[in-house]
Amino acid sequence: MVIYQQLKPSTTTKTPEELGWPPNFFEQTYGSCQDDPIVIDSEGDFETREEIL
C-alpha cells in the first residue's frame, strides 16, 4: 500500500533568476544549436568473444 500525503503546502514556482540563472539566459540561448546539430558518431563494431559456458 502506498499512501501519498503532502508534507507542506506547495510553494510558488521560482523564477530562473531565483534558481541562479542569469537574467534572460533561456531567451538568449534557446535554439542556439539549431543550425549546428549534434551528430553522434558510430561506436564501431564490437569484438566477438568466446561464449561463456
MARLUMDO-907155 format. One record per residue (C-alpha): residue number from 0; residue in three letters; x, y, z. Coordinates in nm, 2 decimals. Example, Ala and Ser with C-alpha at 12.3 -4.5 7.8 and 13.67 -1.06 7.14 Angstrom:
# MARLUMDO-907155
+-----+-----+--------+--------+--------+
:   k :   r :     c1 :     c2 :     c3 :
+-----+-----+--------+--------+--------+
:   0 : ALA :   1.23 :  -0.45 :   0.78 :
:   1 : SER :   1.37 :  -0.11 :   0.71 :
+-----+-----+--------+--------+--------+
END
This chain:
# MARLUMDO-907155
+-----+-----+--------+--------+--------+
:   k :   r :     c1 :     c2 :     c3 :
+-----+-----+--------+--------+--------+
:   0 : MET :   0.00 :   0.00 :   0.00 :
:   1 : VAL :   0.13 :   0.34 :  -0.09 :
:   2 : ILE :   0.00 :   0.65 :   0.09 :
:   3 : TYR :   0.07 :   0.99 :  -0.06 :
:   4 : GLN :   0.05 :   1.27 :   0.19 :
:   5 : GLN :   0.18 :   1.62 :   0.11 :
:   6 : LEU :   0.41 :   1.74 :   0.39 :
:   7 : LYS :   0.37 :   2.11 :   0.34 :
:   8 : PRO :   0.17 :   2.33 :   0.11 :
:   9 : SER :   0.30 :   2.38 :  -0.24 :
:  10 : THR :   0.51 :   2.69 :  -0.29 :
:  11 : THR :   0.51 :   2.92 :  -0.59 :
:  12 : THR :   0.74 :   2.82 :  -0.87 :
:  13 : LYS :   1.08 :   3.00 :  -0.85 :
:  14 : THR :   1.19 :   3.21 :  -1.15 :
:  15 : PRO :   1.51 :   3.11 :  -1.33 :
:  16 : GLU :   1.69 :   3.41 :  -1.17 :
:  17 : GLU :   1.59 :   3.28 :  -0.82 :
:  18 : LEU :   1.74 :   2.95 :  -0.92 :
:  19 : GLY :   2.08 :   3.11 :  -1.01 :
:  20 : TRP :   2.05 :   3.16 :  -1.39 :
:  21 : PRO :   2.15 :   3.49 :  -1.54 :
:  22 : PRO :   1.86 :   3.72 :  -1.65 :
:  23 : ASN :   1.72 :   3.62 :  -1.99 :
:  24 : PHE :   1.95 :   3.33 :  -2.02 :
:  25 : PHE :   1.70 :   3.09 :  -2.17 :
:  26 : GLU :   1.55 :   3.35 :  -2.41 :
:  27 : GLN :   1.90 :   3.43 :  -2.54 :
:  28 : THR :   2.02 :   3.07 :  -2.58 :
:  29 : TYR :   1.71 :   2.89 :  -2.69 :
:  30 : GLY :   1.76 :   2.74 :  -3.04 :
:  31 : SER :   2.13 :   2.82 :  -3.04 :
:  32 : CYS :   2.22 :   2.47 :  -3.17 :
:  33 : GLN :   1.95 :   2.47 :  -3.44 :
:  34 : ASP :   2.20 :   2.54 :  -3.73 :
:  35 : ASP :   2.47 :   2.31 :  -3.58 :
:  36 : PRO :   2.30 :   1.98 :  -3.49 :
:  37 : ILE :   2.48 :   1.74 :  -3.26 :
:  38 : VAL :   2.60 :   1.43 :  -3.45 :
:  39 : ILE :   2.68 :   1.11 :  -3.27 :
:  40 : ASP :   2.95 :   0.91 :  -3.44 :
:  41 : SER :   2.93 :   0.53 :  -3.48 :
:  42 : GLU :   3.07 :   0.33 :  -3.20 :
:  43 : GLY :   3.21 :   0.08 :  -3.45 :
:  44 : ASP :   3.18 :  -0.30 :  -3.43 :
:  45 : PHE :   3.22 :  -0.49 :  -3.11 :
:  46 : GLU :   3.48 :  -0.77 :  -3.08 :
:  47 : THR :   3.35 :  -1.12 :  -3.10 :
:  48 : ARG :   3.41 :  -1.31 :  -2.77 :
:  49 : GLU :   3.40 :  -1.67 :  -2.68 :
:  50 : GLU :   3.07 :  -1.80 :  -2.54 :
:  51 : ILE :   3.07 :  -1.84 :  -2.16 :
:  52 : LEU :   2.97 :  -2.19 :  -2.06 :
+-----+-----+--------+--------+--------+
END
